[in-house]
């Protein structure tokens, strides 16, 4: 589990097919002496398991499911990726609960300035949009963000200068594809609402202060 607060930006050293999946090698400035084989690392929003490491780099296997769900299908050597180690239970939750289980991908449709910040309009599939709500949480390429607007074809998020400087979004361009993970709480709420025998409705949520 992660928080969506990126620790460092790494660089893809190699990405090689293996069986039905792939092996990813990333160079990083993270303290590798504190990282062991079997540890989880979020790589641009996808939870991967460390399988090995060398000087200034680590290896991770990429499953067929991850290849199908994420932008990793077109991952290239030299690409910069957002990195975050799994959260410590006793640590602060500065972002929101991020599982690293990517729902699908989106495309940066537009970027526009908002003072010193930058607004990103991200177009994505309706199967993802049903979980996206105004002022709700979303993880985009592993970055915890707040939805600032919702459109029929996607949503907007506003990135402050600090986030732009500390993540891959500082170099983003229209047309870039990104990994999207929606808030787990929204998924459970919708699941209950879809069950006719759950006893939970929109009126129930309003009555108890959840809507």
ABEGO torsion letter per residue (X at the ends): XBAGBBABBBBBABBBBBEABBBBBBBBABBAAABBBGBBBBBGGBBBBBABBBBGBBBBBBBAAAAAABAAAABBBGBBBBBBBBBBAABBBABBBBAGBBAEBBBBABBBBBEABBBBBBBBBAAAAAABBBGBBBBBGGBBBBBABBBAAEBBBBBBAAAAAABAAAABBBGBBBBBBBBAAAAAAAAAAABAAAGBBAAAAAAAGAX
